Structures are given as structure tokens and as C-alpha cells.
């Protein structure tokens, strides 16, 4: 059994990532774990979507997937900030109590 993480985010309506495929590998083919970027709707190209996700697959334990996902997210947020990309990771969304 393998474990995964997924980090969903939303881009501003006026910004797109110029990748014409539905999934883009960030790690070399065959690398475990595999890290990729994809649109929320698997049939929509990344270029046409504001709802995207980074996903890591192939971890040997749940704890390893969670740790890696948290580390990846901790890298993403300052990178997006530095690039002045106002990505919404859902941290500040309204919650029901």
C-alpha cells in the first residue's frame, strides 16, 4: 500500500499557469515519490483552470506522506508570495463552528 498527499489551491481569476496538459510531473519519470501539478478537474488542462492541486504519490507510510505534504506546502506559500501570486490555499476560508 502507498500513501499520498494533495495540496489544493485556487489562483486569482486573472492568472493562469501556462501548461497545456492536465498533469505536469515535477519529478523525473519513475521517481518515487512522484510529485505533480494537476487541475482539479482531471480532464481540464492546467492552463484553463483556477483550481489546481499539487500531489505526491508513492509514500510508504501515512506519516511520511503527511510530513512531506506539510514540508512541500511550507515551501510553496513563500514561493507564491515571492512571485506575487495570490494563491488561496483555503487557510482563511470561513469555517462553520
C-alpha positions in Angstrom: 0.0 0.0 0.0 1.2 3.5 -0.8 0.2 6.9 0.6 -0.3 10.3 -0.9 -0.7 14.0 -0.1 -2.7 16.6 -2.0 -2.4 20.4 -1.6 -5.3 22.1 -3.3 -5.3 25.8 -4.1 -7.1 28.4 -6.2 -5.5 31.0 -8.4 -6.9 34.5 -8.9 -9.3 34.7 -11.8 -6.9 36.8 -13.9 -3.9 34.4 -13.6 -3.2 31.0 -15.2 -0.2 28.7 -15.3 0.8 28.1 -18.9 0.8 24.3 -19.0 -1.4 22.8 -21.7 -1.6 19.3 -20.2 -3.9 18.1 -17.4 -1.0 16.8 -15.3 2.6 18.1 -15.1 5.3 16.0 -13.3 7.7 17.9 -11.1 9.9 14.9 -10.5 11.6 12.7 -13.2 9.5 9.9 -14.6 9.8 6.8 -12.5 10.9 8.7 -9.4 9.2 7.6 -6.1 7.6 9.6 -4.6 6.1 11.2 -7.7 5.2 14.9 -7.3 2.8 16.5 -9.8 0.7 19.5 -10.6 -2.8 19.0 -12.0 -6.1 20.7 -12.5 -9.0 19.9 -10.1 -11.0 18.5 -13.0 -8.7 15.8 -14.4 -10.0 16.4 -17.9 -9.2 20.2 -17.9 -5.8 21.5 -18.9 -3.8 23.3 -16.2 -3.8 26.4 -18.5 -7.7 26.6 -18.3 -8.1 26.0 -14.6 -8.0 28.2 -11.5 -8.5 25.2 -9.2 -5.3 23.2 -9.0 -3.5 20.7 -6.8 0.0 19.5 -6.1 0.0 15.8 -5.4 2.7 13.5 -4.0 2.2 9.7 -4.6 4.2 6.6 -3.5 5.0 7.2 0.2 5.5 4.1 2.3 3.6 5.4 5.3 0.9 7.8 6.2 3.2 9.8 8.5 5.8 10.1 5.7 3.1 11.5 3.3 1.8 13.9 5.8 5.3 15.2 6.7 6.2 15.6 3.1 3.0 17.3 2.2 3.5 19.8 5.1 7.1 20.5 4.1 6.0 21.0 0.4 3.3 23.4 1.5 5.7 25.3 3.7 7.9 25.8 0.6 5.0 26.7 -1.8 3.5 29.5 0.2 6.6 31.8 0.4 7.4 30.9 -3.3 4.0 32.0 -4.4 4.3 35.1 -2.2 7.7 36.0 -3.6 6.3 35.6 -7.2 3.3 37.8 -6.1 0.8 35.1 -6.9 -2.2 35.4 -4.6 -3.0 31.7 -4.4 -5.7 30.7 -2.0 -4.8 27.6 0.0 -8.1 27.7 2.0 -6.4 28.6 5.3 -8.5 31.7 5.8 -11.8 30.3 4.4 -14.8 30.7 6.6 -15.5 27.7 8.8 -18.7 26.6 10.4 -18.5 26.1 14.2 
